[in-house]
């Protein structure tokens, strides 16, 4: 068995065992998740991702491992934006906290499936048409600049969401949560509940974010194992991160600017490779760490200053 096959097999086994562990021991149907439990789950998923980083270092060398860590860190930080939108979706449909965990789990598993398809198509395009990388680079630069100057008060309008409008036209939706069910029978007819709509919106919203994040990963590496694993580990940690951060979304008001700088940097990195200018992976990792840490630190500092100013 080749080293790459061993890596894929190890990742598959770890992933399967982790999901079973999460489902069986960390989550129960229709139970709320406390901050303490969310912190434990977050540590679990981040620790698992870091353990895989150590495995990659041992099995495939430091370059692949550092590329994985850089990609995972970037995907993890980008996923915080997903959480802000997830909170809006839950609020719009008035989802009861007792259903949060199960709905998030189903939505995230769907998102992973869709991401695998998206990544596979991206790899096929890049393999056949290398110039696609330069298109990705230009998209990232544009997205990063737009994100940097975007207003922090811009919110997703669920009512005007194209996917939600399509569901309302195509499917018989009911305005209730069906007691936690995805489908119910009303007057002899099967109807889809609001929880079903939420699951679909969670999965499709993640794909919208993946339009930026997946090209960004290609800017760090073209190693398939790194692209797949960094994305999947980051998305799997979304559920626990949601419960950990949903009460503190305002604490990260300027993380968006840090992420924007990262996207611009990665976009530039992809474009300059046309001139045979190769930026080392440790430089990419350092830039990502500084930008994310800086965005978080500045956001927390600014929040505290505003509280002091308001006399809180």
One Martini backbone bead per residue (centre of mass of N, CA, C, O) as a GRO file, in nm:
protein
  312
    1UNK     BB    1   0.096   0.037   0.023
    2UNK     BB    2   0.074   0.355  -0.017
    3UNK     BB    3   0.110   0.649   0.147
    4UNK     BB    4  -0.153   0.774   0.033
    5UNK     BB    5  -0.340   0.540   0.111
    6UNK     BB    6  -0.285   0.557   0.415
    7UNK     BB    7  -0.392   0.843   0.452
    8UNK     BB    8  -0.681   0.795   0.353
    9UNK     BB    9  -0.748   0.564   0.549
   10UNK     BB   10  -0.699   0.718   0.809
   11UNK     BB   11  -0.901   0.942   0.761
   12UNK     BB   12  -1.154   0.764   0.732
   13UNK     BB   13  -1.143   0.632   1.012
   14UNK     BB   14  -1.135   0.887   1.186
   15UNK     BB   15  -1.397   1.009   1.078
   16UNK     BB   16  -1.592   0.781   1.152
   17UNK     BB   17  -1.528   0.769   1.459
   18UNK     BB   18  -1.591   1.069   1.519
   19UNK     BB   19  -1.890   1.069   1.436
   20UNK     BB   20  -1.981   0.845   1.626
   21UNK     BB   21  -1.887   0.987   1.884
   22UNK     BB   22  -2.055   1.244   1.848
   23UNK     BB   23  -2.333   1.101   1.832
   24UNK     BB   24  -2.314   0.909   2.092
   25UNK     BB   25  -2.166   1.118   2.324
   26UNK     BB   26  -2.215   1.441   2.246
   27UNK     BB   27  -2.508   1.365   2.125
   28UNK     BB   28  -2.859   1.443   2.151
   29UNK     BB   29  -3.168   1.429   2.096
   30UNK     BB   30  -3.317   1.712   2.185
   31UNK     BB   31  -3.057   1.879   2.285
   32UNK     BB   32  -2.883   2.098   2.455
   33UNK     BB   33  -2.591   2.316   2.422
   34UNK     BB   34  -2.346   2.411   2.601
   35UNK     BB   35  -2.064   2.589   2.640
   36UNK     BB   36  -1.901   2.357   2.763
   37UNK     BB   37  -1.968   2.145   2.544
   38UNK     BB   38  -1.874   2.314   2.301
   39UNK     BB   39  -1.580   2.333   2.393
   40UNK     BB   40  -1.524   2.030   2.392
   41UNK     BB   41  -1.592   1.986   2.090
   42UNK     BB   42  -1.387   2.186   1.976
   43UNK     BB   43  -1.137   2.050   2.095
   44UNK     BB   44  -1.184   1.782   1.956
   45UNK     BB   45  -1.169   1.878   1.653
   46UNK     BB   46  -0.902   2.031   1.668
   47UNK     BB   47  -0.735   1.795   1.783
   48UNK     BB   48  -0.784   1.609   1.541
   49UNK     BB   49  -0.659   1.794   1.327
   50UNK     BB   50  -0.375   1.800   1.470
   51UNK     BB   51  -0.324   1.496   1.459
   52UNK     BB   52  -0.321   1.489   1.148
   53UNK     BB   53  -0.084   1.676   1.119
   54UNK     BB   54   0.118   1.481   1.254
   55UNK     BB   55   0.077   1.251   1.055
   56UNK     BB   56   0.168   1.404   0.800
   57UNK     BB   57   0.452   1.467   0.897
   58UNK     BB   58   0.535   1.165   0.924
   59UNK     BB   59   0.432   1.056   0.632
   60UNK     BB   60   0.481   1.342   0.424
   61UNK     BB   61   0.589   1.582   0.571
   62UNK     BB   62   0.620   1.922   0.633
   63UNK     BB   63   0.491   2.050   0.381
   64UNK     BB   64   0.215   1.912   0.386
   65UNK     BB   65   0.146   1.988   0.680
   66UNK     BB   66   0.158   2.301   0.643
   67UNK     BB   67  -0.056   2.314   0.426
   68UNK     BB   68  -0.280   2.199   0.597
   69UNK     BB   69  -0.273   2.408   0.827
   70UNK     BB   70  -0.328   2.655   0.652
   71UNK     BB   71  -0.598   2.557   0.530
   72UNK     BB   72  -0.746   2.504   0.795
   73UNK     BB   73  -0.725   2.788   0.918
   74UNK     BB   74  -0.874   2.933   0.691
   75UNK     BB   75  -1.138   2.767   0.699
   76UNK     BB   76  -1.203   2.821   0.996
   77UNK     BB   77  -1.229   3.131   0.971
   78UNK     BB   78  -1.446   3.130   0.743
   79UNK     BB   79  -1.667   2.976   0.918
   80UNK     BB   80  -1.760   3.217   1.091
   81UNK     BB   81  -1.941   3.340   0.874
   82UNK     BB   82  -2.140   3.108   0.866
   83UNK     BB   83  -2.248   3.142   1.156
   84UNK     BB   84  -2.387   3.413   1.120
   85UNK     BB   85  -2.591   3.299   0.910
   86UNK     BB   86  -2.710   3.070   1.078
   87UNK     BB   87  -2.839   3.255   1.290
   88UNK     BB   88  -3.037   3.391   1.093
   89UNK     BB   89  -3.189   3.136   1.009
   90UNK     BB   90  -3.290   3.051   1.290
   91UNK     BB   91  -3.441   3.316   1.347
   92UNK     BB   92  -3.637   3.323   1.107
   93UNK     BB   93  -3.760   3.016   1.187
   94UNK     BB   94  -3.771   2.968   1.493
   95UNK     BB   95  -3.574   2.775   1.621
   96UNK     BB   96  -3.537   2.546   1.850
   97UNK     BB   97  -3.276   2.463   2.055
   98UNK     BB   98  -3.341   2.144   2.057
   99UNK     BB   99  -3.275   2.140   1.721
  100UNK     BB  100  -2.993   2.240   1.646
  101UNK     BB  101  -2.800   1.993   1.639
  102UNK     BB  102  -2.947   1.819   1.421
  103UNK     BB  103  -2.965   2.028   1.195
  104UNK     BB  104  -2.663   2.084   1.175
  105UNK     BB  105  -2.568   1.800   1.111
  106UNK     BB  106  -2.722   1.758   0.846
  107UNK     BB  107  -2.622   2.015   0.701
  108UNK     BB  108  -2.314   1.948   0.720
  109UNK     BB  109  -2.317   1.675   0.572
  110UNK     BB  110  -2.422   1.799   0.311
  111UNK     BB  111  -2.189   2.001   0.274
  112UNK     BB  112  -1.967   1.790   0.243
  113UNK     BB  113  -2.077   1.651  -0.007
  114UNK     BB  114  -2.073   1.911  -0.185
  115UNK     BB  115  -1.769   1.974  -0.150
  116UNK     BB  116  -1.656   1.721  -0.282
  117UNK     BB  117  -1.769   1.788  -0.556
  118UNK     BB  118  -1.640   2.067  -0.588
  119UNK     BB  119  -1.343   1.977  -0.556
  120UNK     BB  120  -1.335   1.768  -0.786
  121UNK     BB  121  -1.394   1.972  -1.007
  122UNK     BB  122  -1.155   2.162  -0.947
  123UNK     BB  123  -0.929   1.955  -0.995
  124UNK     BB  124  -1.003   1.890  -1.288
  125UNK     BB  125  -0.962   2.177  -1.396
  126UNK     BB  126  -0.666   2.223  -1.304
  127UNK     BB  127  -0.543   1.976  -1.447
  128UNK     BB  128  -0.640   2.069  -1.740
  129UNK     BB  129  -0.654   2.394  -1.647
  130UNK     BB  130  -0.418   2.593  -1.511
  131UNK     BB  131  -0.542   2.886  -1.559
  132UNK     BB  132  -0.762   2.874  -1.334
  133UNK     BB  133  -0.584   2.979  -1.103
  134UNK     BB  134  -0.586   3.277  -1.202
  135UNK     BB  135  -0.886   3.314  -1.169
  136UNK     BB  136  -0.893   3.257  -0.869
  137UNK     BB  137  -0.704   3.489  -0.790
  138UNK     BB  138  -0.885   3.721  -0.891
  139UNK     BB  139  -1.131   3.652  -0.716
  140UNK     BB  140  -0.990   3.685  -0.440
  141UNK     BB  141  -0.912   3.980  -0.466
  142UNK     BB  142  -1.196   4.089  -0.505
  143UNK     BB  143  -1.322   3.968  -0.249
  144UNK     BB  144  -1.128   4.094  -0.043
  145UNK     BB  145  -1.184   4.392  -0.106
  146UNK     BB  146  -1.490   4.380  -0.062
  147UNK     BB  147  -1.479   4.272   0.232
  148UNK     BB  148  -1.313   4.502   0.364
  149UNK     BB  149  -1.542   4.737   0.272
  150UNK     BB  150  -1.763   4.612   0.406
  151UNK     BB  151  -2.031   4.617   0.590
  152UNK     BB  152  -2.113   4.486   0.907
  153UNK     BB  153  -2.449   4.522   0.858
  154UNK     BB  154  -2.465   4.304   0.655
  155UNK     BB  155  -2.744   4.097   0.563
  156UNK     BB  156  -2.920   3.825   0.525
  157UNK     BB  157  -3.206   3.759   0.315
  158UNK     BB  158  -3.410   3.499   0.339
  159UNK     BB  159  -3.663   3.579   0.171
  160UNK     BB  160  -3.455   3.639  -0.092
  161UNK     BB  161  -3.366   3.362  -0.123
  162UNK     BB  162  -3.337   3.153  -0.390
  163UNK     BB  163  -3.375   2.877  -0.254
  164UNK     BB  164  -3.630   2.946  -0.093
  165UNK     BB  165  -3.806   3.024  -0.333
  166UNK     BB  166  -3.785   2.750  -0.474
  167UNK     BB  167  -3.912   2.581  -0.248
  168UNK     BB  168  -4.188   2.730  -0.241
  169UNK     BB  169  -4.261   2.646  -0.540
  170UNK     BB  170  -4.197   2.323  -0.528
  171UNK     BB  171  -4.280   2.290  -0.222
  172UNK     BB  172  -4.468   2.173   0.052
  173UNK     BB  173  -4.491   2.405   0.297
  174UNK     BB  174  -4.462   2.458   0.643
  175UNK     BB  175  -4.479   2.674   0.940
  176UNK     BB  176  -4.360   2.425   1.093
  177UNK     BB  177  -4.157   2.184   1.285
  178UNK     BB  178  -4.309   1.906   1.346
  179UNK     BB  179  -4.166   1.816   1.614
  180UNK     BB  180  -3.875   1.759   1.451
  181UNK     BB  181  -3.961   1.719   1.164
  182UNK     BB  182  -3.936   1.715   0.808
  183UNK     BB  183  -4.214   1.553   0.785
  184UNK     BB  184  -4.569   1.588   0.724
  185UNK     BB  185  -4.921   1.520   0.779
  186UNK     BB  186  -5.178   1.712   0.603
  187UNK     BB  187  -5.466   1.620   0.496
  188UNK     BB  188  -5.306   1.368   0.350
  189UNK     BB  189  -5.045   1.553   0.316
  190UNK     BB  190  -4.723   1.608   0.233
  191UNK     BB  191  -4.494   1.805   0.432
  192UNK     BB  192  -4.257   2.055   0.479
  193UNK     BB  193  -4.064   2.180   0.709
  194UNK     BB  194  -3.861   2.418   0.848
  195UNK     BB  195  -3.624   2.222   0.900
  196UNK     BB  196  -3.578   2.151   0.607
  197UNK     BB  197  -3.514   2.437   0.509
  198UNK     BB  198  -3.270   2.478   0.694
  199UNK     BB  199  -3.090   2.250   0.592
  200UNK     BB  200  -3.070   2.352   0.299
  201UNK     BB  201  -2.954   2.636   0.370
  202UNK     BB  202  -2.698   2.544   0.509
  203UNK     BB  203  -2.571   2.391   0.268
  204UNK     BB  204  -2.588   2.624   0.050
  205UNK     BB  205  -2.436   2.840   0.210
  206UNK     BB  206  -2.166   2.690   0.220
  207UNK     BB  207  -2.123   2.696  -0.089
  208UNK     BB  208  -2.096   2.999  -0.115
  209UNK     BB  209  -1.836   3.006   0.059
  210UNK     BB  210  -1.675   2.796  -0.120
  211UNK     BB  211  -1.616   2.988  -0.360
  212UNK     BB  212  -1.375   3.107  -0.185
  213UNK     BB  213  -1.227   2.881  -0.016
  214UNK     BB  214  -1.134   2.674  -0.230
  215UNK     BB  215  -0.953   2.856  -0.404
  216UNK     BB  216  -0.768   2.925  -0.161
  217UNK     BB  217  -0.650   2.639  -0.130
  218UNK     BB  218  -0.517   2.635  -0.415
  219UNK     BB  219  -0.312   2.865  -0.324
  220UNK     BB  220  -0.154   2.660  -0.129
  221UNK     BB  221  -0.259   2.388  -0.280
  222UNK     BB  222  -0.271   2.068  -0.495
  223UNK     BB  223  -0.325   1.869  -0.277
  224UNK     BB  224  -0.579   1.660  -0.231
  225UNK     BB  225  -0.559   1.573   0.067
  226UNK     BB  226  -0.552   1.865   0.176
  227UNK     BB  227  -0.816   1.975   0.061
  228UNK     BB  228  -1.011   1.772   0.183
  229UNK     BB  229  -0.929   1.765   0.490
  230UNK     BB  230  -0.943   2.067   0.563
  231UNK     BB  231  -1.242   2.103   0.494
  232UNK     BB  232  -1.375   1.879   0.665
  233UNK     BB  233  -1.267   1.960   0.944
  234UNK     BB  234  -1.384   2.249   0.944
  235UNK     BB  235  -1.687   2.172   0.903
  236UNK     BB  236  -1.720   1.976   1.148
  237UNK     BB  237  -1.665   2.228   1.358
  238UNK     BB  238  -1.920   2.412   1.325
  239UNK     BB  239  -2.124   2.323   1.543
  240UNK     BB  240  -1.959   2.390   1.799
  241UNK     BB  241  -1.898   2.685   1.712
  242UNK     BB  242  -2.184   2.785   1.719
  243UNK     BB  243  -2.233   2.744   2.033
  244UNK     BB  244  -1.982   2.920   2.116
  245UNK     BB  245  -2.060   3.202   1.930
  246UNK     BB  246  -2.371   3.295   1.932
  247UNK     BB  247  -2.314   3.505   2.190
  248UNK     BB  248  -2.035   3.646   2.020
  249UNK     BB  249  -2.047   3.799   1.735
  250UNK     BB  250  -1.949   4.097   1.817
  251UNK     BB  251  -1.641   4.010   1.885
  252UNK     BB  252  -1.592   3.978   1.538
  253UNK     BB  253  -1.614   4.245   1.352
  254UNK     BB  254  -1.285   4.236   1.227
  255UNK     BB  255  -1.225   3.957   1.094
  256UNK     BB  256  -1.298   4.019   0.802
  257UNK     BB  257  -1.038   4.183   0.739
  258UNK     BB  258  -0.837   3.955   0.785
  259UNK     BB  259  -0.953   3.764   0.570
  260UNK     BB  260  -0.924   3.957   0.331
  261UNK     BB  261  -0.614   3.966   0.333
  262UNK     BB  262  -0.576   3.667   0.283
  263UNK     BB  263  -0.716   3.653   0.005
  264UNK     BB  264  -0.529   3.852  -0.136
  265UNK     BB  265  -0.266   3.702  -0.086
  266UNK     BB  266  -0.346   3.437  -0.229
  267UNK     BB  267  -0.408   3.566  -0.502
  268UNK     BB  268  -0.122   3.676  -0.549
  269UNK     BB  269   0.026   3.406  -0.524
  270UNK     BB  270  -0.107   3.284  -0.779
  271UNK     BB  271  -0.016   3.503  -0.990
  272UNK     BB  272   0.307   3.503  -0.945
  273UNK     BB  273   0.354   3.210  -1.058
  274UNK     BB  274   0.372   3.300  -1.358
  275UNK     BB  275   0.674   3.431  -1.268
  276UNK     BB  276   0.816   3.218  -1.074
  277UNK     BB  277   0.687   3.302  -0.790
  278UNK     BB  278   0.756   3.146  -0.480
  279UNK     BB  279   0.577   3.107  -0.191
  280UNK     BB  280   0.625   2.992   0.096
  281UNK     BB  281   0.442   2.817   0.328
  282UNK     BB  282   0.541   2.971   0.588
  283UNK     BB  283   0.443   3.248   0.491
  284UNK     BB  284   0.147   3.184   0.467
  285UNK     BB  285   0.107   3.099   0.762
  286UNK     BB  286   0.195   3.369   0.889
  287UNK     BB  287  -0.019   3.550   0.757
  288UNK     BB  288  -0.268   3.403   0.864
  289UNK     BB  289  -0.208   3.429   1.165
  290UNK     BB  290  -0.186   3.741   1.181
  291UNK     BB  291  -0.467   3.815   1.060
  292UNK     BB  292  -0.649   3.656   1.252
  293UNK     BB  293  -0.536   3.751   1.524
  294UNK     BB  294  -0.571   4.053   1.463
  295UNK     BB  295  -0.880   4.053   1.417
  296UNK     BB  296  -0.956   3.944   1.698
  297UNK     BB  297  -0.803   4.143   1.881
  298UNK     BB  298  -0.932   4.406   1.769
  299UNK     BB  299  -1.226   4.331   1.829
  300UNK     BB  300  -1.200   4.299   2.136
  301UNK     BB  301  -1.081   4.577   2.196
  302UNK     BB  302  -1.315   4.747   2.073
  303UNK     BB  303  -1.539   4.636   2.254
  304UNK     BB  304  -1.415   4.733   2.523
  305UNK     BB  305  -1.401   5.035   2.451
  306UNK     BB  306  -1.707   5.072   2.409
  307UNK     BB  307  -1.787   4.993   2.698
  308UNK     BB  308  -1.627   5.215   2.838
  309UNK     BB  309  -1.765   5.453   2.689
  310UNK     BB  310  -2.063   5.348   2.792
  311UNK     BB  311  -2.026   5.241   3.099
  312UNK     BB  312  -2.012   4.904   3.127
   0.00000   0.00000   0.00000
